Amino acid sequence: MRLFAAAAEAVGADELSVDAASVADLRAALGATGEDAERVVGQCAMLRGGDRLDDSAELASGDVVDVLPPFAGG
């Protein structure tokens, strides 16, 4: 997966490889990586191929998921 801005900072990496069957599993794995990671990742949008995923979405091996925190401003 690719992590951006606050998500990358909270997890401590711009890119990670995680085995996860669903987006919910992915959030749980990322949430365990750092002190503030669970809170930050819980607010992030998860996208695959530009399409937003909900937590029940299934993931397959090789999927690239973008983890995007909320953005403010214009």
PQR file with spaces between the fields and no chain letter, atoms N, CA, C, O and H, PARSE charges and radii, in Angstrom:
ATOM       1  N    MET     1       0.827   -1.159    0.000 -0.4000 1.5000
ATOM       2  CA   MET     1       0.000    0.000    0.000 -0.0000 2.0000
ATOM       3  C    MET     1       0.878    1.229    0.000  0.5500 1.7000
ATOM       4  O    MET     1       2.061    1.171    0.333 -0.5500 1.4000
ATOM       5  N    ARG     2       0.278    2.345   -0.379 -0.4000 1.5000
ATOM       6  CA   ARG     2       0.979    3.628   -0.354 -0.0000 2.0000
ATOM       7  C    ARG     2       0.272    4.516    0.665  0.5500 1.7000
ATOM       8  O    ARG     2      -0.952    4.646    0.662 -0.5500 1.4000
ATOM       9  H    ARG     2      -0.683    2.392   -0.649  0.4000 1.0000
ATOM      10  N    LEU     3       1.069    5.120    1.530 -0.4000 1.5000
ATOM      11  CA   LEU     3       0.518    5.986    2.579 -0.0000 2.0000
ATOM      12  C    LEU     3       0.954    7.418    2.312  0.5500 1.7000
ATOM      13  O    LEU     3       2.069    7.666    1.854 -0.5500 1.4000
ATOM      14  H    LEU     3       2.064    5.015    1.533  0.4000 1.0000
ATOM      15  N    PHE     4       0.064    8.355    2.603 -0.4000 1.5000
ATOM      16  CA   PHE     4       0.324    9.750    2.308 -0.0000 2.0000
ATOM      17  C    PHE     4       0.170   10.612    3.549  0.5500 1.7000
ATOM      18  O    PHE     4      -0.626   10.311    4.439 -0.5500 1.4000
ATOM      19  H    PHE     4      -0.842    8.153    2.976  0.4000 1.0000
ATOM      20  N    ALA     5       0.947   11.693    3.592 -0.4000 1.5000
ATOM      21  CA   ALA     5       0.847   12.751    4.609 -0.0000 2.0000
ATOM      22  C    ALA     5       0.803   12.181    6.025  0.5500 1.7000
ATOM      23  O    ALA     5       1.700   11.433    6.415 -0.5500 1.4000
ATOM      24  H    ALA     5       1.593   11.937    2.869  0.4000 1.0000
ATOM      25  N    ALA     6      -0.225   12.525    6.795 -0.4000 1.5000
ATOM      26  CA   ALA     6      -0.318   12.129    8.208 -0.0000 2.0000
ATOM      27  C    ALA     6      -0.357   10.616    8.374  0.5500 1.7000
ATOM      28  O    ALA     6       0.113   10.099    9.387 -0.5500 1.4000
ATOM      29  H    ALA     6      -0.953   13.132    6.477  0.4000 1.0000
ATOM      30  N    ALA     7      -0.909    9.898    7.401 -0.4000 1.5000
ATOM      31  CA   ALA     7      -0.948    8.434    7.488 -0.0000 2.0000
ATOM      32  C    ALA     7       0.465    7.868    7.445  0.5500 1.7000
ATOM      33  O    ALA     7       0.803    6.989    8.237 -0.5500 1.4000
ATOM      34  H    ALA     7      -1.291   10.318    6.578  0.4000 1.0000
ATOM      35  N    ALA     8       1.283    8.358    6.539 -0.4000 1.5000
ATOM      36  CA   ALA     8       2.675    7.905    6.444 -0.0000 2.0000
ATOM      37  C    ALA     8       3.439    8.247    7.717  0.5500 1.7000
ATOM      38  O    ALA     8       4.226    7.442    8.213 -0.5500 1.4000
ATOM      39  H    ALA     8       1.009    9.072    5.895  0.4000 1.0000
ATOM      40  N    GLU     9       3.206    9.425    8.231 -0.4000 1.5000
ATOM      41  CA   GLU     9       3.889    9.852    9.457 -0.0000 2.0000
ATOM      42  C    GLU     9       3.491    8.973   10.649  0.5500 1.7000
ATOM      43  O    GLU     9       4.353    8.561   11.425 -0.5500 1.4000
ATOM      44  H    GLU     9       2.567   10.079    7.827  0.4000 1.0000
ATOM      45  N    ALA    10       2.215    8.689   10.796 -0.4000 1.5000
ATOM      46  CA   ALA    10       1.730    7.900   11.934 -0.0000 2.0000
ATOM      47  C    ALA    10       2.224    6.456   11.881  0.5500 1.7000
ATOM      48  O    ALA    10       2.515    5.856   12.916 -0.5500 1.4000
ATOM      49  H    ALA    10       1.515    9.024   10.166  0.4000 1.0000
ATOM      50  N    VAL    11       2.316    5.908   10.685 -0.4000 1.5000
ATOM      51  CA   VAL    11       2.730    4.516   10.513 -0.0000 2.0000
ATOM      52  C    VAL    11       4.252    4.389   10.428  0.5500 1.7000
ATOM      53  O    VAL    11       4.818    3.346   10.754 -0.5500 1.4000
ATOM      54  H    VAL    11       2.079    6.396    9.845  0.4000 1.0000
ATOM      55  N    GLY    12       4.898    5.461    9.988 -0.4000 1.5000
ATOM      56  CA   GLY    12       6.352    5.458    9.889 -0.0000 2.0000
ATOM      57  C    GLY    12       6.893    4.932    8.572  0.5500 1.7000
ATOM      58  O    GLY    12       8.040    4.491    8.496 -0.5500 1.4000
ATOM      59  H    GLY    12       4.438    6.308    9.723  0.4000 1.0000
ATOM      60  N    ALA    13       6.059    4.980    7.526 -0.4000 1.5000
ATOM      61  CA   ALA    13       6.499    4.511    6.210 -0.0000 2.0000
ATOM      62  C    ALA    13       5.600    5.090    5.124  0.5500 1.7000
ATOM      63  O    ALA    13       4.418    5.350    5.350 -0.5500 1.4000
ATOM      64  H    ALA    13       5.127    5.338    7.588  0.4000 1.0000
ATOM      65  N    ASP    14       6.181    5.287    3.939 -0.4000 1.5000
ATOM      66  CA   ASP    14       5.411    5.738    2.775 -0.0000 2.0000
ATOM      67  C    ASP    14       4.780    4.565    2.030  0.5500 1.7000
ATOM      68  O    ASP    14       3.756    4.722    1.365 -0.5500 1.4000
ATOM      69  H    ASP    14       7.141    5.076    3.755  0.4000 1.0000
ATOM      70  N    GLU    15       5.393    3.395    2.145 -0.4000 1.5000
ATOM      71  CA   GLU    15       4.889    2.198    1.489 -0.0000 2.0000
ATOM      72  C    GLU    15       5.071    1.005    2.418  0.5500 1.7000
ATOM      73  O    GLU    15       6.075    0.901    3.123 -0.5500 1.4000
ATOM      74  H    GLU    15       6.225    3.267    2.685  0.4000 1.0000
ATOM      75  N    LEU    16       4.098    0.114    2.410 -0.4000 1.5000
ATOM      76  CA   LEU    16       4.144   -1.115    3.199 -0.0000 2.0000
ATOM      77  C    LEU    16       3.497   -2.235    2.414  0.5500 1.7000
ATOM      78  O    LEU    16       2.684   -2.000    1.520 -0.5500 1.4000
ATOM      79  H    LEU    16       3.283    0.199    1.837  0.4000 1.0000
ATOM      80  N    SER    17       3.862   -3.437    2.755 -0.4000 1.5000
ATOM      81  CA   SER    17       3.207   -4.624    2.220 -0.0000 2.0000
ATOM      82  C    SER    17       2.592   -5.357    3.407  0.5500 1.7000
ATOM      83  O    SER    17       3.299   -5.753    4.333 -0.5500 1.4000
ATOM      84  H    SER    17       4.522   -3.628    3.481  0.4000 1.0000
ATOM      85  N    VAL    18       1.275   -5.536    3.376 -0.4000 1.5000
ATOM      86  CA   VAL    18       0.554   -6.166    4.482 -0.0000 2.0000
ATOM      87  C    VAL    18      -0.397   -7.210    3.912  0.5500 1.7000
ATOM      88  O    VAL    18      -1.095   -6.950    2.931 -0.5500 1.4000
ATOM      89  H    VAL    18       0.701   -5.214    2.623  0.4000 1.0000
ATOM      90  N    ASP    19      -0.426   -8.380    4.521 -0.4000 1.5000
ATOM      91  CA   ASP    19      -1.406   -9.396    4.138 -0.0000 2.0000
ATOM      92  C    ASP    19      -2.707   -9.086    4.873  0.5500 1.7000
ATOM      93  O    ASP    19      -2.757   -9.141    6.102 -0.5500 1.4000
ATOM      94  H    ASP    19       0.140   -8.591    5.317  0.4000 1.0000
ATOM      95  N    ALA    20      -3.757   -8.762    4.124 -0.4000 1.5000
ATOM      96  CA   ALA    20      -5.052   -8.436    4.716 -0.0000 2.0000
ATOM      97  C    ALA    20      -6.148   -8.907    3.769  0.5500 1.7000
ATOM      98  O    ALA    20      -6.076   -8.671    2.562 -0.5500 1.4000
ATOM      99  H    ALA    20      -3.717   -8.717    3.126  0.4000 1.0000
ATOM     100  N    ALA    21      -7.155   -9.568    4.311 -0.4000 1.5000
ATOM     101  CA   ALA    21      -8.259  -10.072    3.498 -0.0000 2.0000
ATOM     102  C    ALA    21      -9.303   -9.001    3.200  0.5500 1.7000
ATOM     103  O    ALA    21     -10.051   -9.109    2.228 -0.5500 1.4000
ATOM     104  H    ALA    21      -7.213   -9.760    5.291  0.4000 1.0000
ATOM     105  N    SER    22      -9.350   -7.958    4.046 -0.4000 1.5000
ATOM     106  CA   SER    22     -10.339   -6.892    3.862 -0.0000 2.0000
ATOM     107  C    SER    22      -9.732   -5.564    4.287  0.5500 1.7000
ATOM     108  O    SER    22      -8.658   -5.513    4.886 -0.5500 1.4000
ATOM     109  H    SER    22      -8.742   -7.871    4.835  0.4000 1.0000
ATOM     110  N    VAL    23     -10.440   -4.500    3.965 -0.4000 1.5000
ATOM     111  CA   VAL    23      -9.993   -3.175    4.388 -0.0000 2.0000
ATOM     112  C    VAL    23      -9.998   -3.085    5.914  0.5500 1.7000
ATOM     113  O    VAL    23      -9.111   -2.455    6.489 -0.5500 1.4000
ATOM     114  H    VAL    23     -11.312   -4.541    3.478  0.4000 1.0000
ATOM     115  N    ALA    24     -10.967   -3.694    6.573 -0.4000 1.5000
ATOM     116  CA   ALA    24     -11.001   -3.698    8.041 -0.0000 2.0000
ATOM     117  C    ALA    24      -9.743   -4.354    8.605  0.5500 1.7000
ATOM     118  O    ALA    24      -9.163   -3.857    9.569 -0.5500 1.4000
ATOM     119  H    ALA    24     -11.687   -4.205    6.105  0.4000 1.0000
ATOM     120  N    ASP    25      -9.321   -5.467    8.006 -0.4000 1.5000
ATOM     121  CA   ASP    25      -8.085   -6.130    8.437 -0.0000 2.0000
ATOM     122  C    ASP    25      -6.880   -5.234    8.199  0.5500 1.7000
ATOM     123  O    ASP    25      -5.963   -5.185    9.019 -0.5500 1.4000
ATOM     124  H    ASP    25      -9.793   -5.871    7.222  0.4000 1.0000
ATOM     125  N    LEU    26      -6.882   -4.533    7.088 -0.4000 1.5000
ATOM     126  CA   LEU    26      -5.796   -3.618    6.763 -0.0000 2.0000
ATOM     127  C    LEU    26      -5.719   -2.495    7.787  0.5500 1.7000
ATOM     128  O    LEU    26      -4.633   -2.161    8.263 -0.5500 1.4000
ATOM     129  H    LEU    26      -7.627   -4.573    6.422  0.4000 1.0000
ATOM     130  N    ARG    27      -6.870   -1.905    8.132 -0.4000 1.5000
ATOM     131  CA   ARG    27      -6.894   -0.847    9.153 -0.0000 2.0000
ATOM     132  C    ARG    27      -6.345   -1.367   10.486  0.5500 1.7000
ATOM     133  O    ARG    27      -5.583   -0.674   11.161 -0.5500 1.4000
ATOM     134  H    ARG    27      -7.751   -2.176    7.746  0.4000 1.0000
ATOM     135  N    ALA    28      -6.735   -2.582   10.858 -0.4000 1.5000
ATOM     136  CA   ALA    28      -6.264   -3.154   12.128 -0.0000 2.0000
ATOM     137  C    ALA    28      -4.754   -3.348   12.106  0.5500 1.7000
ATOM     138  O    ALA    28      -4.077   -3.036   13.085 -0.5500 1.4000
ATOM     139  H    ALA    28      -7.354   -3.144   10.311  0.4000 1.0000
ATOM     140  N    ALA    29      -4.222   -3.857   11.009 -0.4000 1.5000
ATOM     141  CA   ALA    29      -2.778   -4.068   10.903 -0.0000 2.0000
ATOM     142  C    ALA    29      -2.022   -2.747   10.952  0.5500 1.7000
ATOM     143  O    ALA    29      -0.997   -2.640   11.624 -0.5500 1.4000
ATOM     144  H    ALA    29      -4.772   -4.111   10.213  0.4000 1.0000
ATOM     145  N    LEU    30      -2.521   -1.747   10.246 -0.4000 1.5000
ATOM     146  CA   LEU    30      -1.865   -0.439   10.253 -0.0000 2.0000
ATOM     147  C    LEU    30      -1.986    0.235   11.616  0.5500 1.7000
ATOM     148  O    LEU    30      -1.054    0.896   12.072 -0.5500 1.4000
ATOM     149  H    LEU    30      -3.354   -1.834    9.700  0.4000 1.0000
ATOM     150  N    GLY    31      -3.126    0.066   12.257 -0.4000 1.5000
ATOM     151  CA   GLY    31      -3.352    0.685   13.561 -0.0000 2.0000
ATOM     152  C    GLY    31      -2.406    0.197   14.631  0.5500 1.7000
ATOM     153  O    GLY    31      -2.188    0.882   15.630 -0.5500 1.4000
ATOM     154  H    GLY    31      -3.884   -0.471   11.886  0.4000 1.0000
ATOM     155  N    ALA    32      -1.843   -0.972   14.436 -0.4000 1.5000
ATOM     156  CA   ALA    32      -0.920   -1.549   15.416 -0.0000 2.0000
ATOM     157  C    ALA    32       0.533   -1.133   15.187  0.5500 1.7000
ATOM     158  O    ALA    32       1.420   -1.581   15.912 -0.5500 1.4000
ATOM     159  H    ALA    32      -2.020   -1.529   13.624  0.4000 1.0000
ATOM     160  N    THR    33       0.788   -0.288   14.196 -0.4000 1.5000
ATOM     161  CA   THR    33       2.175    0.027   13.832 -0.0000 2.0000
ATOM     162  C    THR    33       2.786    1.209   14.562  0.5500 1.7000
ATOM     163  O    THR    33       4.005    1.374   14.541 -0.5500 1.4000
ATOM     164  H    THR    33       0.067    0.076   13.606  0.4000 1.0000
ATOM     165  N    GLY    34       1.982    2.031   15.203 -0.4000 1.5000
ATOM     166  CA   GLY    34       2.547    3.204   15.867 -0.0000 2.0000
ATOM     167  C    GLY    34       1.615    3.760   16.915  0.5500 1.7000
ATOM     168  O    GLY    34       0.437    3.407   16.974 -0.5500 1.4000
ATOM     169  H    GLY    34       0.991    1.898   15.221  0.4000 1.0000
ATOM     170  N    GLU    35       2.154    4.631   17.740 -0.4000 1.5000
ATOM     171  CA   GLU    35       1.411    5.181   18.878 -0.0000 2.0000
ATOM     172  C    GLU    35       0.116    5.872   18.462  0.5500 1.7000
ATOM     173  O    GLU    35      -0.913    5.700   19.116 -0.5500 1.4000
ATOM     174  H    GLU    35       3.111    4.917   17.692  0.4000 1.0000
ATOM     175  N    ASP    36       0.155    6.646   17.388 -0.4000 1.5000
ATOM     176  CA   ASP    36      -1.015    7.409   16.944 -0.0000 2.0000
ATOM     177  C    ASP    36      -1.662    6.797   15.696  0.5500 1.7000
ATOM     178  O    ASP    36      -2.619    7.350   15.153 -0.5500 1.4000
ATOM     179  H    ASP    36       0.990    6.785   16.857  0.4000 1.0000
ATOM     180  N    ALA    37      -1.138    5.665   15.250 -0.4000 1.5000
ATOM     181  CA   ALA    37      -1.566    5.090   13.975 -0.0000 2.0000
ATOM     182  C    ALA    37      -3.042    4.704   13.955  0.5500 1.7000
ATOM     183  O    ALA    37      -3.721    4.956   12.959 -0.5500 1.4000
ATOM     184  H    ALA    37      -0.360    5.217   15.690  0.4000 1.0000
ATOM     185  N    GLU    38      -3.552    4.107   15.013 -0.4000 1.5000
ATOM     186  CA   GLU    38      -4.952    3.665   15.008 -0.0000 2.0000
ATOM     187  C    GLU    38      -5.910    4.834   14.799  0.5500 1.7000
ATOM     188  O    GLU    38      -6.851    4.733   14.012 -0.5500 1.4000
ATOM     189  H    GLU    38      -3.000    3.903   15.822  0.4000 1.0000
ATOM     190  N    ARG    39      -5.676    5.938   15.498 -0.4000 1.5000
ATOM     191  CA   ARG    39      -6.542    7.113   15.366 -0.0000 2.0000
ATOM     192  C    ARG    39      -6.455    7.696   13.954  0.5500 1.7000
ATOM     193  O    ARG    39      -7.475    7.990   13.330 -0.5500 1.4000
ATOM     194  H    ARG    39      -4.911    6.020   16.138  0.4000 1.0000
ATOM     195  N    VAL    40      -5.237    7.856   13.463 -0.4000 1.5000
ATOM     196  CA   VAL    40      -5.050    8.473   12.145 -0.0000 2.0000
ATOM     197  C    VAL    40      -5.612    7.577   11.041  0.5500 1.7000
ATOM     198  O    VAL    40      -6.362    8.046   10.184 -0.5500 1.4000
ATOM     199  H    VAL    40      -4.409    7.617   13.970  0.4000 1.0000
ATOM     200  N    VAL    41      -5.258    6.307   11.058 -0.4000 1.5000
ATOM     201  CA   VAL    41      -5.703    5.387   10.013 -0.0000 2.0000
ATOM     202  C    VAL    41      -7.229    5.233   10.039  0.5500 1.7000
ATOM     203  O    VAL    41      -7.847    5.027    8.995 -0.5500 1.4000
ATOM     204  H    VAL    41      -4.649    5.926   11.754  0.4000 1.0000
ATOM     205  N    GLY    42      -7.826    5.331   11.206 -0.4000 1.5000
ATOM     206  CA   GLY    42      -9.281    5.236   11.318 -0.0000 2.0000
ATOM     207  C    GLY    42     -10.007    6.355   10.586  0.5500 1.7000
ATOM     208  O    GLY    42     -11.179    6.208   10.242 -0.5500 1.4000
ATOM     209  H    GLY    42      -7.324    5.499   12.055  0.4000 1.0000
ATOM     210  N    GLN    43      -9.333    7.463   10.346 -0.4000 1.5000
ATOM     211  CA   GLN    43      -9.930    8.605    9.650 -0.0000 2.0000
ATOM     212  C    GLN    43      -9.625    8.616    8.154  0.5500 1.7000
ATOM     213  O    GLN    43     -10.174    9.429    7.412 -0.5500 1.4000
ATOM     214  H    GLN    43      -8.381    7.582   10.626  0.4000 1.0000
ATOM     215  N    CYS    44      -8.759    7.724    7.719 -0.4000 1.5000
ATOM     216  CA   CYS    44      -8.280    7.750    6.336 -0.0000 2.0000
ATOM     217  C    CYS    44      -9.251    7.107    5.352  0.5500 1.7000
ATOM     218  O    CYS    44      -9.989    6.179    5.681 -0.5500 1.4000
ATOM     219  H    CYS    44      -8.313    7.064    8.322  0.4000 1.0000
ATOM     220  N    ALA    45      -9.219    7.629    4.149 -0.4000 1.5000
ATOM     221  CA   ALA    45      -9.909    6.994    3.024 -0.0000 2.0000
ATOM     222  C    ALA    45      -8.972    5.944    2.447  0.5500 1.7000
ATOM     223  O    ALA    45      -7.761    6.150    2.376 -0.5500 1.4000
ATOM     224  H    ALA    45      -8.619    8.383    3.881  0.4000 1.0000
ATOM     225  N    MET    46      -9.539    4.825    2.040 -0.4000 1.5000
ATOM     226  CA   MET    46      -8.781    3.750    1.402 -0.0000 2.0000
ATOM     227  C    MET    46      -9.265    3.655   -0.040  0.5500 1.7000
ATOM     228  O    MET    46     -10.461    3.515   -0.298 -0.5500 1.4000
ATOM     229  H    MET    46     -10.523    4.658    2.098  0.4000 1.0000
ATOM     230  N    LEU    47      -8.325    3.733   -0.971 -0.4000 1.5000
ATOM     231  CA   LEU    47      -8.674    3.693   -2.383 -0.0000 2.0000
ATOM     232  C    LEU    47      -7.885    2.614   -3.097  0.5500 1.7000
ATOM     233  O    LEU    47      -6.706    2.396   -2.816 -0.5500 1.4000
ATOM     234  H    LEU    47      -7.353    3.847   -0.762  0.4000 1.0000
ATOM     235  N    ARG    48      -8.554    1.940   -4.029 -0.4000 1.5000
ATOM     236  CA   ARG    48      -7.902    0.954   -4.903 -0.0000 2.0000
ATOM     237  C    ARG    48      -8.257    1.352   -6.325  0.5500 1.7000
ATOM     238  O    ARG    48      -9.430    1.378   -6.698 -0.5500 1.4000
ATOM     239  H    ARG    48      -9.511    2.117   -4.258  0.4000 1.0000
ATOM     240  N    GLY    49      -7.246    1.660   -7.109 -0.4000 1.5000
ATOM     241  CA   GLY    49      -7.499    2.075   -8.488 -0.0000 2.0000
ATOM     242  C    GLY    49      -8.335    3.334   -8.577  0.5500 1.7000
ATOM     243  O    GLY    49      -9.057    3.533   -9.553 -0.5500 1.4000
ATOM     244  H    GLY    49      -6.293    1.639   -6.805  0.4000 1.0000
ATOM     245  N    GLY    50      -8.243    4.192   -7.561 -0.4000 1.5000
ATOM     246  CA   GLY    50      -8.997    5.435   -7.540 -0.0000 2.0000
ATOM     247  C    GLY    50     -10.404    5.310   -6.983  0.5500 1.7000
ATOM     248  O    GLY    50     -11.098    6.316   -6.831 -0.5500 1.4000
ATOM     249  H    GLY    50      -7.656    4.030   -6.768  0.4000 1.0000
ATOM     250  N    ASP    51     -10.839    4.095   -6.676 -0.4000 1.5000
ATOM     251  CA   ASP    51     -12.178    3.871   -6.122 -0.0000 2.0000
ATOM     252  C    ASP    51     -12.096    3.742   -4.607  0.5500 1.7000
ATOM     253  O    ASP    51     -11.275    2.991   -4.080 -0.5500 1.4000
ATOM     254  H    ASP    51     -10.276    3.278   -6.799  0.4000 1.0000
ATOM     255  N    ARG    52     -12.950    4.478   -3.917 -0.4000 1.5000
ATOM     256  CA   ARG    52     -12.973    4.433   -2.458 -0.0000 2.0000
ATOM     257  C    ARG    52     -13.553    3.096   -1.988  0.5500 1.7000
ATOM     258  O    ARG    52     -14.533    2.602   -2.546 -0.5500 1.4000
ATOM     259  H    ARG    52     -13.617    5.088   -4.344  0.4000 1.0000
ATOM     260  N    LEU    53     -12.941    2.525   -0.964 -0.4000 1.5000
ATOM     261  CA   LEU    53     -13.339    1.234   -0.419 -0.0000 2.0000
ATOM     262  C    LEU    53     -13.931    1.407    0.966  0.5500 1.7000
ATOM     263  O    LEU    53     -13.443    2.212    1.760 -0.5500 1.4000
ATOM     264  H    LEU    53     -12.145    2.926   -0.510  0.4000 1.0000
ATOM     265  N    ASP    54     -14.989    0.651    1.261 -0.4000 1.5000
ATOM     266  CA   ASP    54     -15.472    0.645    2.646 -0.0000 2.0000
ATOM     267  C    ASP    54     -14.777   -0.504    3.377  0.5500 1.7000
ATOM     268  O    ASP    54     -14.089   -1.312    2.753 -0.5500 1.4000
ATOM     269  H    ASP    54     -15.386   -0.003    0.617  0.4000 1.0000
ATOM     270  N    ASP    55     -14.952   -0.576    4.680 -0.4000 1.5000
ATOM     271  CA   ASP    55     -14.210   -1.537    5.487 -0.0000 2.0000
ATOM     272  C    ASP    55     -14.537   -2.990    5.157  0.5500 1.7000
ATOM     273  O    ASP    55     -13.741   -3.879    5.458 -0.5500 1.4000
ATOM     274  H    ASP    55     -15.510    0.081    5.187  0.4000 1.0000
ATOM     275  N    SER    56     -15.682   -3.246    4.551 -0.4000 1.5000
ATOM     276  CA   SER    56     -16.042   -4.624    4.217 -0.0000 2.0000
ATOM     277  C    SER    56     -15.459   -5.086    2.882  0.5500 1.7000
ATOM     278  O    SER    56     -15.573   -6.260    2.530 -0.5500 1.4000
ATOM     279  H    SER    56     -16.329   -2.524    4.307  0.4000 1.0000
ATOM     280  N    ALA    57     -14.836   -4.174    2.141 -0.4000 1.5000
ATOM     281  CA   ALA    57     -14.280   -4.531    0.838 -0.0000 2.0000
ATOM     282  C    ALA    57     -13.185   -5.582    0.985  0.5500 1.7000
ATOM     283  O    ALA    57     -12.308   -5.468    1.842 -0.5500 1.4000
ATOM     284  H    ALA    57     -14.743   -3.221    2.427  0.4000 1.0000
ATOM     285  N    GLU    58     -13.249   -6.599    0.142 -0.4000 1.5000
ATOM     286  CA   GLU    58     -12.240   -7.652    0.152 -0.0000 2.0000
ATOM     287  C    GLU    58     -11.020   -7.198   -0.632  0.5500 1.7000
ATOM     288  O    GLU    58     -11.129   -6.450   -1.604 -0.5500 1.4000
ATOM     289  H    GLU    58     -13.961   -6.691   -0.553  0.4000 1.0000
ATOM     290  N    LEU    59      -9.862   -7.661   -0.194 -0.4000 1.5000
ATOM     291  CA   LEU    59      -8.607   -7.355   -0.857 -0.0000 2.0000
ATOM     292  C    LEU    59      -7.988   -8.639   -1.384  0.5500 1.7000
ATOM     293  O    LEU    59      -8.140   -9.708   -0.792 -0.5500 1.4000
ATOM     294  H    LEU    59      -9.774   -8.268    0.596  0.4000 1.0000
ATOM     295  N    ALA    60      -7.293   -8.519   -2.499 -0.4000 1.5000
ATOM     296  CA   ALA    60      -6.610   -9.665   -3.092 -0.0000 2.0000
ATOM     297  C    ALA    60      -5.107   -9.412   -3.079  0.5500 1.7000
ATOM     298  O    ALA    60      -4.656   -8.267   -3.036 -0.5500 1.4000
ATOM     299  H    ALA    60      -7.170   -7.651   -2.980  0.4000 1.0000
ATOM     300  N    SER    61      -4.360  -10.471   -3.115 -0.4000 1.5000
ATOM     301  CA   SER    61      -2.908  -10.355   -3.184 -0.0000 2.0000
ATOM     302  C    SER    61      -2.532   -9.498   -4.388  0.5500 1.7000
ATOM     303  O    SER    61      -3.039   -9.709   -5.490 -0.5500 1.4000
ATOM     304  H    SER    61      -4.726  -11.401   -3.150  0.4000 1.0000
ATOM     305  N    GLY    62      -1.661   -8.552   -4.178 -0.4000 1.5000
ATOM     306  CA   GLY    62      -1.230   -7.675   -5.259 -0.0000 2.0000
ATOM     307  C    GLY    62      -2.009   -6.389   -5.389  0.5500 1.7000
ATOM     308  O    GLY    62      -1.612   -5.509   -6.152 -0.5500 1.4000
ATOM     309  H    GLY    62      -1.250   -8.381   -3.283  0.4000 1.0000
ATOM     310  N    ASP    63      -3.122   -6.248   -4.659 -0.4000 1.5000
ATOM     311  CA   ASP    63      -3.868   -4.989   -4.693 -0.0000 2.0000
ATOM     312  C    ASP    63      -2.990   -3.865   -4.149  0.5500 1.7000
ATOM     313  O    ASP    63      -2.289   -4.043   -3.152 -0.5500 1.4000
ATOM     314  H    ASP    63      -3.444   -6.963   -4.038  0.4000 1.0000
ATOM     315  N    VAL    64      -3.032   -2.717   -4.803 -0.4000 1.5000
ATOM     316  CA   VAL    64      -2.351   -1.527   -4.300 -0.0000 2.0000
ATOM     317  C    VAL    64      -3.427   -0.615   -3.721  0.5500 1.7000
ATOM     318  O    VAL    64      -4.324   -0.164   -4.433 -0.5500 1.4000
ATOM     319  H    VAL    64      -3.601   -2.573   -5.613  0.4000 1.0000
ATOM     320  N    VAL    65      -3.327   -0.354   -2.433 -0.4000 1.5000
ATOM     321  CA   VAL    65      -4.294    0.482   -1.732 -0.0000 2.0000
ATOM     322  C    VAL    65      -3.612    1.775   -1.338  0.5500 1.7000
ATOM     323  O    VAL    65      -2.531    1.758   -0.750 -0.5500 1.4000
ATOM     324  H    VAL    65      -2.598   -0.721   -1.855  0.4000 1.0000
ATOM     325  N    ASP    66      -4.239    2.896   -1.658 -0.4000 1.5000
ATOM     326  CA   ASP    66      -3.749    4.209   -1.239 -0.0000 2.0000
ATOM     327  C    ASP    66      -4.468    4.589    0.044  0.5500 1.7000
ATOM     328  O    ASP    66      -5.693    4.502    0.129 -0.5500 1.4000
ATOM     329  H    ASP    66      -5.117    2.910   -2.136  0.4000 1.0000
ATOM     330  N    VAL    67      -3.699    5.012    1.044 -0.4000 1.5000
ATOM     331  CA   VAL    67      -4.231    5.399    2.345 -0.0000 2.0000
ATOM     332  C    VAL    67      -4.102    6.915    2.451  0.5500 1.7000
ATOM     333  O    VAL    67      -3.001    7.450    2.582 -0.5500 1.4000
ATOM     334  H    VAL    67      -2.704    5.083    0.975  0.4000 1.0000
ATOM     335  N    LEU    68      -5.247    7.599    2.393 -0.4000 1.5000
ATOM     336  CA   LEU    68      -5.266    9.060    2.329 -0.0000 2.0000
ATOM     337  C    LEU    68      -5.963    9.644    3.547  0.5500 1.7000
ATOM     338  O    LEU    68      -7.134    9.351    3.790 -0.5500 1.4000
ATOM     339  H    LEU    68      -6.142    7.165    2.287  0.4000 1.0000
ATOM     340  N    PRO    69      -5.251   10.474    4.321 -0.5600 1.5000
ATOM     341  CA   PRO    69      -5.890   11.139    5.445  0.2800 2.0000
ATOM     342  C    PRO    69      -6.800   12.251    4.935  0.5500 1.7000
ATOM     343  O    PRO    69      -6.695   12.659    3.778 -0.5500 1.4000
ATOM     344  N    PRO    70      -7.695   12.743    5.794 -0.5600 1.5000
ATOM     345  CA   PRO    70      -8.544   13.869    5.389  0.2800 2.0000
ATOM     346  C    PRO    70      -7.672   15.083    5.054  0.5500 1.7000
ATOM     347  O    PRO    70      -6.677   15.348    5.729 -0.5500 1.4000
ATOM     348  N    PHE    71      -8.052   15.801    4.026 -0.4000 1.5000
ATOM     349  CA   PHE    71      -7.332   17.012    3.643 -0.0000 2.0000
ATOM     350  C    PHE    71      -8.221   18.223    3.902  0.5500 1.7000
ATOM     351  O    PHE    71      -9.439   18.164    3.733 -0.5500 1.4000
ATOM     352  H    PHE    71      -8.860   15.586    3.478  0.4000 1.0000
ATOM     353  N    ALA    72      -7.605   19.300    4.306 -0.4000 1.5000
ATOM     354  CA   ALA    72      -8.340   20.556    4.528 -0.0000 2.0000
ATOM     355  C    ALA    72      -7.738   21.623    3.621  0.5500 1.7000
ATOM     356  O    ALA    72      -6.615   21.488    3.136 -0.5500 1.4000
ATOM     357  H    ALA    72      -6.615   19.348    4.443  0.4000 1.0000
ATOM     358  N    GLY    73      -8.486   22.652    3.408 -0.4000 1.5000
ATOM     359  CA   GLY    73      -7.973   23.759    2.624 -0.0000 2.0000
ATOM     360  C    GLY    73      -8.499   23.732    1.208  0.5500 1.7000
ATOM     361  O    GLY    73      -9.434   22.997    0.891 -0.5500 1.4000
ATOM     362  H    GLY    73      -9.398   22.762    3.802  0.4000 1.0000
ATOM     363  N    GLY    74      -7.894   24.537    0.363 -0.4000 1.5000
ATOM     364  CA   GLY    74      -8.406   24.568   -0.994 -0.0000 2.0000
ATOM     365  C    GLY    74      -7.416   24.985   -1.986  0.5500 1.7000
ATOM     366  O    GLY    74      -7.725   25.053   -3.176 -0.5500 1.4000
ATOM     367  H    GLY    74      -7.134   25.135    0.620  0.4000 1.0000
